[in-house]
């Protein structure tokens, strides 16, 4: 009987040690995991670390576009990225695009891209020297060009868009609009 108790005690101790080892291994794995690009973008604190130049605003916005249009993302990730992107918009653009309708439109565009099996593969933003600055109606504006390479199931295309940014009252560059030259 004593021998049986000793064997049971040893088995229980070994089981506890193995369980504790797996607990510690799993806990360390989750801490060491690098955040994904989407997580980094969604969690970026734009109130305290807003991009300082018009070009940097467009570079950040295009990182968001690559995450959105570069592959499969969840509805929650899409909404998080959409809300972050809106933080880069000028107040005039925000008034024209309420959050609900913006997110609904974004979901529709992403659905069309996925159905057509299209993905944005790469983005190139104009250099600092190529950014144009003008005064429009008494406010400082910047024009930043971005080139997109979109790959589809059967074809690929390159498109160019020019972003218009305007400085807000705090001196931050905000996206006012976009057009294709």
N, C-alpha and C positions, 0 to 999 in steps of 0.2 A: 504494500500500500504506500509506504514511504517512497519507494522507487517511482511509482506512478505519479505521485505528487511532484517529485523532483523533475520528472520528464515534462509534465504539464507546465510547470513554472518556467523551465528552460524554453519551451516552445513559445509560451506567451511573451517572455522577454525578447526572444529573437524576433517574433512578430512585431512587437512594439518598436524595436530598433529599426527594422526594415521599413515599417510604416513611417517612422519619424524621418528616416533618410529620404524617402520618396516625397514626403511633405516639404522638406527643406529644398530638395531639387526642383520641385514644381514652383515653389515660391520664388526662388532665385531666377528661374526662366522667365517668369512674367515681369520681374523687375528689370531684367537685362534686355528685354525686347525693345527694339527701336520703334518709335512711332512712325506710322506710315506718312506719306506725303499728304494724304487727305487729312489725317489727324493733326499734323503740324499746321496745315493751313486753317483748319476749322478752329484750332485752339490758339491761333496767333492773336495776341492782344494788340489790336490796332489802335486802341485809345492811348496806349503808352509807347508804342513803337510803330508809328505810322511812317510809311516811306517818305523820304525827304525831298525827292525830286520827281518830276513828272514821269521820267523814264522808269524809275523804280516802281512807281504806282502801276504802270503798264506791265512791267516785268512780273510783279506780284499777281496782277489780274490774269496774266497769261499762264502763270503756274496753276491758278484756279481753273482756267479753261482746259488746260492739259489734263488735270485731274478729272474734270467733268466729262470731257469728250475723248479722253484717251483710253477708255476701257469701261468695264462694268463697275458701277458703284451702287450702293444701296440708296433707298429713298431718303433715309436719315442723313447720309453723307451728302446727298445732292442738296437737301434743304440747308444743311450747315454751310456748305460752300456757297450756296446762293445768298444766304444772309451775310456771309463775310464779304462777298463781292459787292453787295449793296452798300457796304460801309465805305467803298471806294468811289461811290457815285456822288455827283453834285446834287444839291438839294432840288434843283429844277428837274433833273432826271428822276429823282426819287418820287416827286409829285406826279410825274407822268406815268410812273410804273409802281403802283402800290404793291406791297410785298406779296400778298396772296396771288395777284394776277401775274406778277413776275415769276414766282415759283411754279405756277401752273404752266406758264409759257415755256419756262426752262425745262420742265419735265416733258412737255410735248416735243421740244426740239431734240432732247436726248433720246426720246423714244424713236423719232424719225431717224436719227443717226444710227441707233442700234439696229433698226429694221433694215437700213441700207448697208449695214455692216461697215460704217465709216468710223474713222478714228483720226483725231488730230495727232500726228506723229511728232511734229516739231514746230517750234515757234522761234522766229528771229525778231528782235526788237531793234529799232534803229539805234545807232550809237549816240552818245551824248552830244556830239558835234552836229548831228543831223536833226536834232530836235529844234523845231521852229518856235520862237516866242513872239507873240503879238499882243497888242492891247486892243481889246474889243469892248466897245461901250464902257470904257473906263476901267475895265478889269483885265488883269493879266491872264493870258491864255497860252497854252502850249499845244503843239501838234506833234504827235509821236506816231510813227509808222510801225506796223507789225506785219510780218509775213508768216502765213500759215501753210503748212504742208499737210494735206488731208489725204489719207489713204483709204480707198474703198475696196470692196470685194473684187470689182473688175477694173477699176480705174483709180487714178490719183490726180490731185489738183493742187495748185498753189494759188493762194489768194492773198491780196494785200488790203489792209484796212488802216485808215488813219484815225487815231483817237484824238479827240479834242478834250483838253483838260483845262480847268479853270481853278484859280486859287480861291479858297474860301476865306472867311473872315479871320481864321486862325493861321492862315498862311500855308495850309495843306492843299496839295493838288488833288482835285476831284474830277472824275470822268464825267464830262458833260454830254458827249455824244460820240458817234463813230460813223464813218462813211468810207465807201470804196472809191479811191481816186480813179 
